[in-house]
Amino acid sequence: MIYSKPNDGPGAAHDRVYRALRTRIMHGDIAPGQALTLRGVGREYGVSMTPARESIRRLVAEGALFLSSSGRVSTPELTNERIEELAALRSLLEVELASRALPRAHIALIDRLQMINSAVGEAAHNRDSVGYIRANLEFHRTLYLRAQAPAMLAMAETVWLQLGPTMRALYSRLRRTDPPHFHKLIIAALKAGDEPGLRLAVRSDVTHGLRMLAS
């Protein structure tokens, strides 16, 4: 996909490319181990080498891209140990976010989560791994925004960013055609105001697939 070049300055260009690449990596739109070049990024987003370089530098610092000793930049190929570590981080952060969101889980939020989960199911039915990841993360982010804990949510998003390409590989391998079972349990726990049930459902949801991948 080639993006048209808007009329923006160097700082705006860098931020635009950074955000676009960040979103693509988080949603698994770039496969694990895929190389990126400054020339390729610049051509794709219609920018000069400087904004492309700054965008890649930021993403390397966040762990979204890997810079080898030879200077090759690519999306990370995670080891089993790294997958286990990130799954543990998801469990800690997201269970706490969900718990904090529970007192503010009004009916409109629950309806919104059910709508998003339908989109998750549609992407699964269509074997659309990128669409599945996008909708799945929207489900979690929509819930966690109610926690009103922006620093904690930012940390969770950094974990999602590092996992994006690996999650694509996982969903492509599983070939699932239905929405996650644990999403239904999350929604049921929110409706019931059941905090222990919510914590268990979120913990199971965010670790189940990753542990399968690492096994």
C-alpha positions in Angstrom: 0.0 0.0 0.0 1.4 3.4 -1.0 0.2 6.4 1.0 -0.3 9.7 -0.6 2.0 12.5 0.7 0.2 15.2 2.7 1.5 18.7 3.0 3.2 18.5 6.4 6.5 19.5 7.9 9.3 17.2 9.1 8.0 16.9 12.6 4.5 16.2 11.4 5.7 13.8 8.8 7.8 11.8 11.3 4.8 11.6 13.7 2.5 10.5 10.9 4.8 7.7 9.7 5.5 6.6 13.3 1.8 6.3 14.1 0.9 4.5 10.9 3.8 2.0 11.3 3.0 1.5 14.9 -0.6 0.7 14.2 0.3 -1.8 11.4 2.8 -3.6 13.7 0.4 -3.7 16.6 -2.3 -5.2 14.4 0.0 -7.9 13.0 0.0 -6.3 9.5 3.7 -7.0 9.2 4.9 -10.6 9.7 7.5 -11.7 12.2 11.0 -11.2 10.9 10.0 -9.0 8.0 12.7 -6.4 7.1 12.1 -2.7 6.8 14.4 -0.3 5.0 14.5 3.5 5.2 14.1 3.8 1.5 11.1 1.4 1.5 9.4 3.3 4.4 10.1 6.6 2.8 8.6 5.5 -0.5 5.5 3.9 1.1 4.6 6.9 3.1 5.9 9.6 0.8 8.5 11.1 3.1 12.2 11.8 3.0 14.8 9.6 4.8 14.8 11.7 8.0 11.2 11.1 9.0 11.6 7.5 8.1 14.7 7.1 10.2 13.2 8.9 13.2 10.0 6.7 13.0 12.1 3.5 12.9 14.3 4.7 15.7 11.3 5.3 18.0 9.8 1.9 17.2 13.1 0.2 17.9 13.2 1.9 21.3 9.7 0.6 22.0 10.6 -3.0 21.1 8.3 -3.0 18.1 11.3 -3.4 15.7 14.6 -5.1 16.1 17.9 -3.6 15.0 20.6 -6.2 14.4 24.4 -5.6 14.8 24.6 -5.4 11.0 22.0 -2.6 10.9 19.1 -4.7 9.5 15.8 -3.5 10.9 12.9 -6.1 11.2 9.9 -7.0 13.2 10.9 -9.3 16.1 10.8 -13.0 16.1 10.1 -13.8 19.7 11.6 -16.7 21.6 9.3 -18.9 23.8 10.8 -17.2 26.9 10.0 -13.8 25.6 6.4 -14.8 24.7 6.0 -16.2 28.3 7.3 -12.9 29.7 5.0 -10.8 27.6 2.0 -13.1 28.4 2.7 -12.6 32.1 2.9 -8.8 31.7 -0.5 -8.9 29.9 -2.0 -10.9 32.7 -0.7 -8.5 35.4 -1.6 -5.2 33.6 -4.9 -6.2 31.9 -6.4 -7.9 34.9 -5.8 -4.8 37.0 -7.2 -2.5 34.2 -10.3 -4.6 33.9 -10.8 -4.6 37.7 -10.6 -0.8 37.8 -13.0 -0.5 34.9 -15.7 -2.7 36.5 -17.3 0.1 38.7 -17.8 2.2 35.5 -19.1 -0.7 33.3 -22.4 0.8 32.4 -24.9 -0.8 30.0 -23.7 1.3 27.0 -20.2 0.0 27.5 -21.4 -3.6 27.6 -23.5 -3.1 24.5 -20.4 -1.6 22.8 -18.3 -4.6 23.8 -20.9 -7.0 22.4 -20.8 -5.1 19.1 -17.1 -5.2 18.9 -17.1 -8.9 19.7 -19.4 -9.5 16.7 -16.7 -7.8 14.6 -14.1 -10.2 16.2 -16.3 -13.1 15.2 -16.8 -11.8 11.6 -13.0 -11.5 11.2 -12.5 -15.0 12.6 -15.1 -16.4 10.2 -13.4 -14.7 7.3 -9.9 -16.0 8.4 -8.8 -12.4 8.5 -6.0 -12.5 11.1 -5.1 -8.8 10.9 -8.8 -7.8 11.2 -9.1 -10.3 14.1 -6.2 -8.7 16.0 -7.5 -5.2 15.3 -11.0 -6.0 16.6 -9.7 -8.0 19.5 -7.5 -5.1 20.7 -10.4 -2.7 20.3 -12.4 -4.9 22.6 -9.8 -4.8 25.3 -8.9 -1.1 24.8 -12.6 -0.1 25.0 -13.0 -1.9 28.3 -9.7 -0.6 29.8 -10.4 3.0 28.9 -13.0 2.9 31.6 -10.3 2.2 34.2 -9.1 5.8 33.8 -5.5 4.6 34.3 -3.7 6.1 31.2 -0.1 5.2 32.4 -1.1 1.5 32.9 -3.0 1.4 29.6 0.1 2.8 27.8 2.2 0.0 29.2 -0.3 -2.5 28.0 -0.3 -1.0 24.5 3.5 -1.3 24.5 3.2 -5.0 25.2 0.6 -5.3 22.4 3.0 -3.6 20.1 5.8 -6.0 20.8 3.4 -9.0 20.3 1.6 -7.8 17.1 3.6 -9.8 14.5 3.7 -12.9 16.8 -0.1 -12.7 17.3 -0.6 -12.7 13.6 1.4 -15.9 13.3 -0.6 -17.4 16.2 -4.0 -16.7 14.7 -2.9 -17.8 11.2 -1.8 -21.1 12.8 -5.0 -21.6 14.9 -7.3 -20.9 11.9 -10.1 -20.2 14.4 -13.5 -19.3 13.0 -15.3 -18.1 16.1 -14.8 -15.2 18.6 -12.8 -15.9 21.8 -14.8 -17.9 24.3 -13.4 -15.8 27.1 -14.8 -12.6 25.7 -18.3 -13.9 26.5 -17.2 -14.6 30.0 -15.8 -11.1 30.3 -19.1 -9.6 29.2 -21.1 -11.9 31.5 -18.9 -10.9 34.5 -19.3 -7.2 33.7 -23.1 -7.6 33.6 -23.1 -9.4 36.9 -20.6 -7.1 38.6 -18.5 -10.2 39.3 -14.9 -9.0 39.9 -13.3 -12.4 40.6 -15.0 -13.8 37.5 -13.9 -10.8 35.5 -10.3 -11.1 36.6 -10.2 -14.8 35.8 -11.8 -14.3 32.4 -9.4 -11.6 31.4 -6.4 -13.5 32.7 -7.4 -16.6 30.7 -8.2 -14.6 27.6 -4.9 -12.7 27.4 -2.6 -15.7 28.2 -4.4 -18.7 26.6 -3.4 -18.2 23.0 0.1 -17.0 23.8 0.9 -20.0 26.0 -0.3 -22.3 23.1 2.2 -20.5 20.8 5.0 -20.9 23.3 4.3 -24.6 24.0 
